Amino acid sequence: MMKLSVVIPAHNEEGCIESTVTSLVAALKDEKIEHEVIVVNDNSSDSTGKILSDLGKKVDTLRSVVNVPPHGFGFAVRKGLGHVTGDAVAIYMADASDRPVDLIHYVRTMEEHNCDCVFGSRFLPASRVMDYPWLKLIINRMANLFIQIVFGLKFNDITNAFKLYRTEVIRGLAPLLSHHFNLTVELPLKSIVRGYSYRVIPIHWTNRKTGESKLKIKEMGSRYLFIVLYCLLEKWLSRGDYRKAA
């Protein structure tokens, strides 16, 4: 039985972080999945830090970590990854857009198929997406189609952060370069390019009900492209130097 680590980056998530953590922990305990939940407080100016401090006194599997500068989604996730003690680690969003039942499905899939990674897709026949802003949805589909074409992939949701990796995979992807949301692309693309095995399953996604999205499309375009091209160059030119050992 493997131990699961869940990394949740949180910046000004006072409206949802408690319910996200408690519902996740309850579901994992119901399934008797050994786990730890690591919430990374990334420079929050609201009451997120106090909520986490109070919650930590009631939830024995919760650890709160403060991300010191520099700040940003990528830095926060990388901070959390540095604290995991489990055999596998999932990136999980603080805004309740991800479902605990899907994370449980990730874990069971990894156990059943003995794969290195489990990637969810929000765009399979059995998936469901609720309240996705139409402009972001169009940009998402175009970006993922571009990645599929240049890498020759069937997987159609690279950009979603919510994925599960064996901890040894995360170590095998070092060094991580992304400072921001482009980390959501760097992790799976490097995993694929470096020869780690993965399974794809359908998942549901719901747009946040509280707070504001931290993803700013205008700021991220060139950063996403940089990481995509970086991984593509590794695929074409590295001659397998960074691939998983046989």
N, C-alpha and C positions, 0 to 999 in steps of 0.2 A: 504493500500500500504506500503510494507516494505522498509526500507532504506538498501541499499547494501554497505558494506565495502569491498574494494579490497586491499589485502596486496601483494605488489610486492617487494621481496628481490632483491637487486641489488649490485653486486660487479664487478666493471670495465665493465660497460655496456654502454660506451659512444657511441658505434656504433648503438645501437638499442633502448635505453630507451625512447628517445623522441617520436619516431614513435609508439612504443608500447603504451605509455600513451595516446597520442593524438588520435590514432585510437580507443582505448578502450573507452575513454571519449566520443568521437563523437557517437559511437554506443549506449552507454547507454543513452545519451541525446536524440538521435533519438527515442529511445523506451520509453522515459519519465520515466526512472528508477532513483529514487532518489539515490544518491551514493556519496561516497568519495573514493578517491584512495590514499592509503598510501604507498609511496615508501620508503623502508628502505635502506639507503646508508650504505653498510656494508664494511667499510674500503677500499673504492675505491681509487686507486692511479692514475687514469686517470681523465678525465674531467666530470665524471658522476655527481659529486656534483654540479659543476657550471651549467651544463645543467639543472639539477633539480631546481636549484635556479632561473634560467631564466624562466624555464617553469612554475614555480609556480606563476609568475607574470601574466601569460596569461591564465592559467587553474584554474578556481576558485574552483574546487572540488579536486585539488591535494594538498596533504600534504607530505612534505619530512621530514623524521626522520633519524637522524644519530645514527647508532648502535655503542655504545662504547664497548670496550673489555669486555668479550671475543667475538671473531668474529666467523663466520661460518653460514651456511645456517639456521640451526635450531635456533640459537640465533637470527638471523635477523628476521625470521618469528615470533618468540615469542615476539620480541620487537614490531613488527607491530601489533600483536594481542592485545598487551597491550594498543594500542592507538585507537582501533576501537570504533565507536559510533553507528554503524548500527545494524539492527536486525539480519542480516546474514552476514557472511564473507567468501570471496573466496580467496584462495591462487592462485596467477597468476604469471606466469614466465615472467621475463623481456626480454627474448630473442625472443619473438614473436612466440614461439612454440605453444601457446594456441591461440584460436580464440575468438574474442568478441562475435560472433554469438553463440558460444557454451555456453559462460557465460550467455547470455540472455536466452538461452534454460534452463540452470540450474535454473535461477530465476523463470521463468514461470512454470517449473516443481514443484519447491518448493511451489509456490503459489497455483497451481492447486491441488496438492495432500496433501498439509499441512504436509509434511514430515520434519524430523529434518535435514537431509543431502541429498545432491545430488552428486552422484559419477559418473564421466564420465569414459568410457572405450574406449581405443584406439583399442580394439581387439574384436569388435562385427562386424557382417556382414555389418552394415551401417557405420562403422567407416572407417577412412582412415589414414594411416601413411606414411609419406614421408621422405625419406633420413635418416632412423634410422640406425646408424652404426651396421653392422651385428653382431659383437661380443657382443655389449651391448644388442642387441635385443635377442640373445640367452640366455644371463644371465638373462635378464628381464623375459622372458617366464618361465625359470626354477624356478626363485625365486617366481614368482606369483603362479606357479603350486604348489610349496611346501606350500605356505601360504594357498592356497585353500584347499589342502588336510588336513593339520593339524587343520584348523579351520572349515572345512566342509562348505566352501563357494562356491557359484556359481559365484560370482563377480570375474573377472579375471584381474583386473588392480589396485590392492591395492597400488603399488609403485609410481603411478603418483601423483604429488603434486597438480595438478589442480582439486580441489574439492570445494564444497560449504557446509557450516555448519551454522546452526543458532548460533548466538552468545552465547546463553545459553548453547549450546552443548559444545562449547570451554571451557566455565567456568566449565562445568561438567566433563571435561577430566583432570583437574588439579590434581596433579602437572604434567607438561610435563617434560620429562627427556632428550629428544634427543637434542644433540648439533649440529648435522649435518643433512645430507639428510635423515637419518633414521626417522626424524620427519614426513616425508611423509608416513611412515608406521604406526607410533604411533597414529597419529590422526584418521585415519579411523578404525584401528583395535580396539582402545579403544572405539570409537563410537559404533561399532558393539557389542563388548563384554559387554558394559554397557547398551545395550538395546535401543539405539536411532534408530529411523526408518530412512530408506534411500531408494532412488530410483536410478536406474542405467540407464544411457542413453548413446548412442554412441556419440563420439566426434572425431574430426580430430586432428592430431599432425604433426607439421613440424619441422625438425631439424633446429637449429639456422643457420643463414646466416653470422653473424658477431660475433667476440669475441670467447672465449673458454668456453667449458663446465666446470663447477665447480665440477661436480661429478667425483670423482676418485674411480674407482671400487676397486682397491687394498686396499684402505684405509677404505672402507665402509662395506665389507663383514661381519666382526665380529660385527660391530655396528648394522647392520640390524638384524643379528641373535639375538643379545642381546634383542632388542626391541620386536621381534617376540616371543621369549621365555618368556619375561616379561609379555606380553599380554596374552600368553597362560596359564601361571601360574595364572594370575588373573581370567581367564575364568574357570579354573579347581578348584582353591582353595579358592577363595575369598567368596564363598557362597552368591554371589549377593550383597555384602556390598556396591559396588560402582555403582550399576545399577541405571538407571534413575528411579526416583520416579514415581509410578503409578498415 
